[in-house]
Amino acid sequence: MKRYLSLALTAVATVAVAQAPVNWTQPTEPFHVIDNVYYVGTAGLSAWLITTPKGLILLDVGVPGNADLVEKNIIRLGYRLSDVKILLNSHAHFDHSGGLARLKADTGALLAASEGDREALERGVYIGSEDIHAMDFPAVKVDRVLHDGDKVELGGVALTTVITPGHTKGCTDYLLPVQDSGVAHTAFFFCSASVAANRLAPHPQYPGIVDDYRKTFARLKTIKADVYLAPHAEFFDLDAKRARMAPGKPNPFIDKGELARAIPPFEKAFDAALAAQEGRKP
C-alpha cells in the first residue's frame, strides 16, 4: 500500500515542475560535505542528509518528482530508506517540500516542521496563492511542531531551529555543530529570504509579511556560522565548491564570512520588490 501511495503522490504539481529550471530535476551524485553532513539533492535543489548513530535526518526533498532521486542518493551512500528517522523542511514551497509526502510514506519517518508552515504542508498549497494550483504539492502530516530555538535531536546530534519568516510564514533555518579535522565549526542550513512569487503590497501574501522580512534580515545578520548551506545551488556556489573538494585541501564549504555576504543582496532585492509593488522608486 505504501508503494502505491508513493507513486500517486509523485503525479502532483507537474505543470510547475515542467516550467522550472532544468537543474531542479537534474540528477547528481551524492557527496560528503563536512562531518556528518551529506548532499543528496539534485543539481539545483538541495537535500541534506545528517547521519547519527541512531539513524538519519533528512532536510528537504525538492519537487515531488525528486523524491525518487533523493531516495536513490541515500541508498548510494550505503543507507537504507528505513534508516531515515526524521524529516525536516526549510520552507513549505513545492520546490522544497514537494517530495516530503513520498519520503514519509517510504521511510516511516516523522516530520517536524514549523508552526508557521504547518498549514501549508498539511494542505499542500502556497499560502496566499491557493488558487494557483501549479504551486500545489502533495499534502503531508506534521508530527511535531517546531518553534524558534527548539532542538531536533537524534543519536546525540542536535539541530537548533531559527525561525526567519518572510519567504514563508514559518521559514526555518537550522544550526548544527560540526567538525573538520578536529576543528569545531557551525553549519547554517539557510531557509531563504527571497521575495520569489510573494506579494508584499498592496495585498500581502499573508498579514505582516513586510515586517517579517525586515525582522528576518536583522536576525540573519546576528547569526554566527562558518558553513553556509542553502536550498538552491546558486545561493551558495554549490558546483564551484564541490569541484574544489579534494583530499588534503581546505574544505571549500568553510567560509566564516559567506553568510554575512549572502544576506545583503536578499535585502536589497526585497527593498526593490517592495518599492515596485507599492508603485514607487526604491
C-alpha positions in Angstrom: 0.0 0.0 0.0 2.8 2.4 0.8 4.4 2.0 -2.6 1.1 2.7 -4.4 0.6 5.8 -2.3 4.2 6.9 -3.1 3.6 6.6 -6.8 0.4 8.5 -6.6 2.0 11.4 -4.8 4.6 12.0 -7.5 1.9 12.9 -10.0 1.2 16.2 -8.4 2.4 19.7 -9.5 3.6 18.5 -12.9 2.8 21.9 -14.5 5.0 23.9 -12.2 7.9 21.4 -12.5 7.7 21.5 -16.3 8.3 25.2 -16.2 11.1 25.0 -13.6 14.9 25.3 -14.3 16.3 22.1 -15.7 18.8 21.7 -12.8 15.9 21.4 -10.3 15.4 17.8 -11.5 18.8 17.0 -12.9 20.4 14.0 -11.1 23.7 14.4 -9.4 25.9 12.1 -7.3 25.6 12.4 -3.5 28.7 13.6 -1.7 30.2 14.3 1.7 30.1 17.9 2.7 31.5 18.1 6.2 31.5 15.9 9.3 28.1 14.1 9.3 26.5 16.2 6.6 25.9 14.8 3.1 24.4 16.3 0.0 21.7 14.1 -1.6 19.8 16.6 -3.7 19.7 17.3 -7.4 22.0 19.7 -9.3 19.8 22.7 -8.4 17.7 21.8 -5.3 19.3 20.9 -2.1 18.5 17.9 0.1 20.7 17.4 3.2 21.3 14.1 4.9 22.6 14.3 8.5 23.9 11.0 9.9 23.7 9.9 13.6 24.4 6.7 15.5 20.6 6.2 15.8 19.6 6.9 12.2 19.3 9.7 9.6 17.8 13.1 9.5 16.7 14.4 6.0 16.2 18.1 5.4 14.2 18.9 2.3 13.5 16.8 -0.7 12.7 19.1 -3.6 9.9 19.0 -6.1 7.6 15.9 -6.0 9.5 14.1 -8.7 12.8 14.5 -6.9 11.8 12.0 -4.2 13.0 9.1 -6.3 16.3 10.8 -7.0 16.9 11.6 -3.3 16.0 8.1 -2.3 18.5 6.7 -4.8 21.2 9.0 -3.5 20.6 7.9 0.1 20.9 4.3 -1.0 24.1 5.1 -3.0 25.7 6.3 0.2 25.1 2.9 1.7 22.0 3.6 3.8 18.5 2.1 3.8 15.4 4.2 3.5 14.3 2.8 6.8 17.3 4.5 8.4 15.7 7.9 7.9 14.0 8.6 11.2 13.3 12.4 11.0 12.2 14.6 8.1 12.7 18.4 8.2 11.7 21.2 5.9 13.3 24.6 5.3 10.0 26.0 4.0 6.7 24.9 2.6 7.1 25.7 -1.1 6.6 22.9 -3.7 10.3 23.0 -4.8 11.5 22.0 -1.3 8.6 20.3 0.3 7.1 18.6 -2.7 8.7 15.2 -2.1 8.2 15.1 1.7 5.0 13.0 1.5 6.7 10.4 -0.7 9.7 10.2 1.6 7.4 9.9 4.7 5.5 7.1 3.1 8.6 5.2 2.0 10.6 5.7 5.2 8.1 5.9 8.0 10.0 8.9 9.4 8.4 11.5 11.5 8.0 15.0 10.0 9.0 18.0 12.2 8.1 21.5 10.8 7.4 25.0 12.0 4.0 26.2 13.3 4.0 28.9 10.6 4.3 26.4 7.7 2.2 23.6 9.2 -1.0 24.7 7.4 0.8 24.9 4.0 2.3 21.5 4.4 -0.9 19.8 5.6 -2.9 21.4 2.8 -0.2 21.2 0.1 -0.7 24.8 -1.0 1.2 28.1 -1.4 -0.4 30.2 1.4 -2.0 33.3 -0.1 -2.0 31.9 -3.6 -4.1 28.8 -3.1 -5.9 29.4 -6.4 -2.6 28.9 -8.3 -2.7 25.1 -8.4 0.6 24.9 -10.3 2.3 25.6 -7.0 0.3 22.9 -5.1 2.2 19.8 -3.8 1.3 16.6 -2.0 0.0 17.4 1.4 1.8 15.8 4.3 1.0 15.5 8.1 3.3 17.3 10.5 4.1 15.1 13.5 6.0 17.6 15.6 5.5 21.4 15.5 8.7 23.4 15.8 9.2 26.8 17.3 12.2 29.2 17.4 15.1 27.8 19.4 13.7 24.2 19.5 16.1 21.3 19.3 15.7 18.4 16.9 17.7 15.6 18.4 18.7 12.1 17.3 21.5 9.9 18.3 23.4 12.6 20.2 23.1 15.0 17.2 21.1 18.2 17.8 20.0 20.8 15.3 18.6 24.2 16.6 15.8 25.9 14.8 16.0 29.6 13.8 12.6 30.8 12.5 13.0 33.6 9.9 9.6 34.3 8.4 9.0 36.2 5.2 9.8 33.9 2.3 7.1 31.7 4.0 5.4 32.4 7.3 7.4 29.6 9.0 10.7 29.7 7.1 13.1 27.6 9.2 16.9 27.6 9.3 18.9 25.1 11.3 22.1 25.4 13.2 24.4 22.3 13.6 27.7 22.0 15.3 30.2 20.2 13.0 33.9 19.4 13.0 36.6 19.4 10.3 40.0 17.9 11.0 39.3 18.3 14.7 38.3 21.9 14.5 34.8 23.0 15.6 32.5 24.8 13.1 28.9 25.8 12.9 26.8 24.8 9.9 23.8 27.0 9.0 21.1 25.5 6.8 19.5 28.6 5.3 15.8 28.7 4.5 15.6 31.6 2.1 14.9 35.3 2.1 14.0 35.9 -1.5 10.7 37.5 -2.5 10.1 35.0 -5.2 6.4 34.8 -6.0 5.3 36.7 -2.8 3.1 39.7 -2.8 4.3 42.4 -0.5 1.8 45.2 -1.3 -0.9 46.2 -1.6 -2.4 42.8 -0.9 0.3 40.9 1.1 0.8 37.2 0.7 0.0 36.9 4.4 -0.6 39.6 7.1 2.6 41.1 8.4 4.9 39.7 5.7 6.8 43.0 5.2 7.6 43.3 8.9 8.6 39.7 9.0 11.1 40.2 6.2 12.6 43.2 7.9 12.9 41.3 11.2 14.4 38.4 9.4 17.2 40.4 7.7 18.1 41.9 11.1 18.1 38.4 12.7 20.2 36.8 10.0 22.9 39.5 10.5 23.4 38.2 14.1 23.9 34.5 13.2 27.4 33.2 13.7 28.1 30.3 11.4 31.0 29.5 9.0 29.4 26.7 6.9 26.6 28.3 4.8 24.3 25.7 3.2 21.3 26.9 1.2 18.3 25.4 -0.5 19.2 26.4 -4.1 22.6 25.6 -5.6 23.2 29.1 -6.9 22.7 30.6 -3.4 26.0 29.2 -2.2 28.0 28.3 -5.3 27.5 24.6 -4.8 29.1 23.4 -8.1 32.2 25.5 -7.7 32.7 24.4 -4.1 32.1 20.8 -4.9 34.7 21.0 -7.7 37.3 22.3 -5.3 36.9 19.5 -2.8 40.0 17.3 -2.7 41.9 15.2 -0.1 44.4 17.3 1.8 42.9 20.6 0.7 40.8 23.0 2.8 37.1 22.3 2.8 35.6 25.0 0.5 32.3 24.9 2.4 34.0 26.5 5.4 33.9 30.3 5.0 33.3 32.4 8.1 32.3 35.4 6.0 29.9 33.8 3.5 26.7 34.1 5.5 27.3 37.8 6.1 28.0 38.4 2.4 24.9 36.4 1.3 22.2 38.4 3.2 22.6 42.0 1.8 21.7 41.0 -1.8 18.5 39.4 -0.5 17.7 42.6 1.5 18.4 44.8 -1.5 16.2 42.7 -3.7 13.4 42.8 -1.1 13.6 46.7 -0.9 13.4 46.9 -4.7 10.5 44.5 -4.9 8.6 46.3 -2.2 9.1 49.7 -3.9 7.9 48.2 -7.2 4.8 46.6 -5.7 4.0 49.9 -3.9 4.5 51.8 -7.2 7.4 53.9 -6.1 11.1 54.2 -6.8 13.3 52.1 -4.5 
